Amino acid sequence: DRFSALSSQGLSPREIEVWRPPEFDPKQRYKVLYMHDGQMLFDPTRTWNRRAWEIDRTGSRLIEERLVQDFIVVGIANDPARRHAEFFPQAALNDLHPETLRASFTEKALGGRPAADDYLKFIVEVVKPLIDRSYPTLTSRDSTFIMGSSMGGLISLYAACEYPEIFGGAAALSTHWIGTYERNNEIPSALMSYLDRKLP
């Protein structure tokens, strides 16, 4: 299933794609996995590198082998031009010193406007309510998870920290501990300081 051009204040419109398990039963209730970089999840003909996660095939196999309970996947497309701005944990900027580095990083890497808080608000206030209205979901935090890789891993951790009442778990795969292109410790250190304070 596909929802086109969903938008929220501060974000560009984007597509949401939903995968239902093979034996989907509308009378049954399902756990939900929200995934970033939605255009990379299912169809390799639509990706920039002609590869996809194939989460539909993997999910089907795991369910068939009874390694996991049935679940729904919600793929949220990224905005390639704003991906770093939307996926960098915004509150960690407060831990980034000196202030000149924070200003430079915000301008160069985040396009002058961090957007992770807007992106998470979009997931929590627009996408999740839409999914819960449209599908028979289990809506509690114990049945709601979030996942991504690289920068998507960072934003998944950030989601678990900022919305622990919504997300019961986060999968952060191959996490990108973003820095600058020069040798630096300040940006990863800022992220670790934030996680020390906030990680559930």
N, C-alpha and C positions, 0 to 999 in steps of 0.2 A: 504494500500500500504506500502511496506517496501523497504528501501534503506539500503543495507548492507555495513559495513566496510567503512563508511565515515571517513576521517581523516584530520588532520591539523597539522601544525608544533607544536611540544610540547605536543600533545595529542595522546592517544591511539585510534585506529579505533573504531568506534561505530555505532550501528544501529539507523536508524531514521524510525519511523513509523508514517504514516499519516492516519488520520480519516477524511472521507468526510461525510457530512450530508446526511440523507436518500434520499432526493429529489435532489441530486447533479445534477447540470445542467452545462455542460462545457461552455455554452454561458453566464452564470451569473458570476459575480465576487464576491469573498468571503473575509471576514475578516479572519485573521489568529491568532490563539492562540498557542504560543510556550510553551511547558511544559517540565520541567526537569524530571529526573528519569523515562524516557520513558518506561522502562520495567515494571513499576508498574501501568500503566494507563489502560490497556484494558483487559488483559487475566490473571486471577488469577493462571492458571496452570504454568505460566512462572515466577511468583514472588517468592521471598525468603520466604514470610510468607503466601503464598496461598491466598492472598487478592489483589484486584486491585481497583483503583479509579473508574472504570467503567465509564470513562468520555464519552465513546460512548453512553451508555444508558442515562446518565444524559443529555448530549448535545441533543440527539434526543428528549427527553421529553421536555426540555426547548424550543426547536425550535417548536415542535408540539403544545405546549401551548402558543406559540407566546410571550414568555417572553424575548427572544433574537432573533436577526437576525441570519440567517444561517451563519455558520463559519466552518473553517477547523481547526483541531488540529494537531500539529506537535509534536510528542513525541521524545525527544532526550535521548537516553539511557545514563546512567551514567557509569563511570568506578568505580566499588565498592572500589578498592584499592586506588583510587585517589580522591574520592568524596569530602572529606574535603578540600583537596588542590585546587580542581577546583571550589568549591562553597563558600569558604571564601573570602569576599570582599578584594581583594589584596591591594588596595590603603589605606584601613583602617589600615594596618600594620604601616604606617607612623605615626599614632596617638597613637600607642601602646608603652607605656613607663613603666618601664625603658627599656633600650636597651637589657639588659640581659633577660628580660621576652620575648621581641620580638624574640630574637634569639632562646630561648628555645621553645617557642610556634611554631615558624616556623619549627624547627627541628622535634619536637615531633608530633604536630598535622597535619602539612602540608607536612611531609616527606622531609623537607629540601628545597622544591621547590614549592612556591605558583604558582597556575596555573589558577586562575580565569580570568585573563586578556586574556590568551590563549583560554580559554573556550568560553568567550564572543566573541572574535574575530572569532572563529570557527562558532558560531551561525550567526554572522552578515555577515561574508565574504564567508562562504561555504554553510551553511544550508539555510539561507534565499534566496540567489540567486538561489539555486537549486529549492526550493519550488516555487519561483516566475516564474521560467522558466517552471516548470512542471505542474502547476495548474493555473486556472484563479483567481488570487488573487488581492485584493486591496492592493497596496504596500505602501501606505502612513502610517505615524506614527499613524494617527487616526484610522487605521484599523489593527494595529499590536500590539499584547499584549504578555505578558510573565507571567508565573505562576509556582509556586512550593510550596512545604510545607517543614517545618523544615529547613534544610540547603538550600533546594530549594527555600524557601521563602527569605533567605538572598541573594542568587545569583540573584533572580528576582529583588529585590530592587537595587542591584548593577548594573544590566543591565539597569534599568530605569535611574539611575544616570549617568552612563558612556556613554550611547547611547540614550539620550533623543530625538534625531532626528529620531531614529528608532522605539522606543517603546513608544506608547501613553499611556500605562498603565501597571501596574504590580500588580498581586495578590500574596501576601505573606501570606500564610496560616500557622498558628501554627508555627510562625517563631522561629527558634532556635537561641537564642542570645548566641552563643557559648562562653564558657569560659574554664577554666581548671577544674579539678576534686576537687580542693580545693576552699574554699570560695574566691571569687575575684570580683573586680569591674572593673579592668583595661581593660579587653577585651571588655565587653559590652560598657564601656565608650568610647573606641576607635571607636567602630562602630557608636555610637551616635554622636561623634564629626564629623566623616566623613559624616553622613547623614545630620547633621545640615548645613554643607557646600554645599552639592551636591544634596540633594533630590529636584527634580523639583517641 
